[in-house]
Amino acid sequence: MTETRRRAWGYLTAFAVIAVDQLTKYFALTGLELHRPVEVIGDLLRFTLAWNRGAAFSMGWGGPIVLTVVTAAASVFVAVMIWRLKVDRLAAVVTAGLGSVLGGALGNLIDRLIHGQVLDFIDIGISSRRWPTFNIADIAITIGGILLVLTYRKASREDRQEDKSDEC
C-alpha cells in the first residue's frame, strides 16, 4: 500500500465514521423523545435519547469549552499521525484504527460545536443495570483504540522474536 493510498484509507475511514455517526444521531434526535426508551431487543438493547455534557460516560471534566478544545487538539494530533505514519506490514490496520478514532472524535466534536453537548442514544443493559448511554462515535473510538493496542502488542511481540533470532 502506497503512502497516498494509506492516507486516503485513514481519512476515508474517519469520514465514514462521521457520516454514520451524524446520520444515526439525526434519526435519534428526530425520532426519539428525551429519556424515553424504545426497546430494540427487549430490555437488552434500547434507544434512549440523552445529552452528554461531560466526557466519556458523562464524567465531568473541565467543562464544555475545555472538552471542545481537548477534542479538537486530539483530532488534529490523530490526523497528523495518519499523515506521517510510515508504510510497513501493519500500516493498514494502524491506519484503520487511527481513522476510527479520528472519525469518532470529530463526530462528537461536531455535536459539541453545534449543540454544546454530545447526543447519545444507544442504551444496553438488563433492567436497572445499564451501561452508560453512548453513540456510534464512541463505538468507533473504542474499536479504533482496541485495534491500535492489539497492533502494538503484535508488533512488540514480533520485534522481540526478531531480537531473539538475531542473538542466535
N, C-alpha and C positions, 0 to 999 in steps of 0.2 A: 504494500500500500504506500503510495507516494505521500509526501507531507501535505500536499494540496488536498488529496482525497481524504486523508485522515482528519485534517482540519474541518473539511466540509462535513464529514461524518459527525464530528463532535458538535458543530453548530446546528446541523440538521436535527440531531437528537434533541438538543436544547429547544429548538423551535417546535418540534413535535410535542414535547412535554408541555410547553407553554400553551400550544393550541388546544390540546386535550384538556389541560387543567382549566383554562379560561372558559372553554365550551361547557364543561361539566359544571363549573361554578355558575355560569349563566343559567343553565337549566335548573340548578338548585335554587338560585335566587328567584327565578320566575315561577317555579313550580312547587316550592315548599313554603310552609309557614314557620316562622321563628320558633324554635324549641318544640315543634310538634312532629314527633317521629312518624315516619312512614315505613312500615315493615316491608323489607325486600325478601329476606329469607327468614321468615318468622321473627323472633326476637334477636336472633344471632346477628343479622345484618339489617340495619335500618339507615334511612337517610333522615338526618335531623339537622336543619339549618341552624348554624351557630356562628357568632362572630368571635374572633380571637384577637384581642388587643395586645396580648403578650407574645412571648417567644413560643417555642415548641410546647405543645400541650398546655397552652395558656399560662405558662410561667411568666411572671413579671420579670422584666429585665431591662431597666433603664428607660422605659417609656417608648412611645411610638416613633419619636424622632431619632433616638439612638438606634432602635431596631431597624429603621429605614436606612440610616447611614451605614450601619454594620452590614446589612444585607446587600446594599449596593456595592460596598467595598469588597465583600466576599465574591460577589458576582464578577466584578472586574478581575479579581485575582484568578478565579477559575477560568474565565475567558482567556486570559493571558497564558495560563498553564496549557490550555488546549493549543494555543498558537505556538508555544515554544516547545512542546513535547517532541522528543526525537522519535523517529520511527525505529521500532525494534520489534521483537517477537510478540510482545504483549500490548503494543500500541493501540490496536483496535479496541480491546477490552477496556483499557485505561481511558481511551477517548470516549467510549460509550458511558463509562462511569462518570467522567467529568461532565459530559454533555447532560446527563440526567441530573446531576447536582446543579449545574448552571440553569437548566430549564426550570427545575423546581424552585430554586431561589428567585429567579426572575418572575415566575408565576405568582409567588407570594408577595414579591416586591410590587408588582402591578396592583395587587389588591391594596397594599398599604398606601400606595400613591393615589389611587382612585377613591378608596373608601376610608382610609386611615386605620384600617384593621384587615385581618385576613378572614375570608369566608371558608368555613369548614362545614362538612355535611356528611361524611362517612362515619357511621356510628356502629361499632361492633362490641359484642359482649353478650352476657346472659343475665337477664333480669336486672338487678341493680348493680351488678359487677360489669362495668363498661370501661373500655379503653377510651382515653380522651378523643373527642371527635377530631377528624383530620380530613385532608383533601388529596387530590391526585399529585399536587406538587410535593406534599410531604412524602408520599409513596415513592416518587421519583428520587428525592433526596436520599431516602433510606436505601433504596435499591442501588443507586449510584455509589453511595458510601460503602455498602457491602461489597460491590464489585471491586472498588479500589482496595479495600482491605484484603480481600481474597487474592487479588492480583499481586499485591505487595508481598503477601505471605508466600505465594508461589514463586515469585522472583527471588525472594530471600532464600527459600529452600533450594532452588536451582543454583544460586550463587554459592551456597555452602557446599553443594555437591561438586561444583566445578573446582572450588578451592581444594577439596579433598582429593580430587583426581589429579590436580596439579602437584600435590605434595608427593604423590606416588612415583 
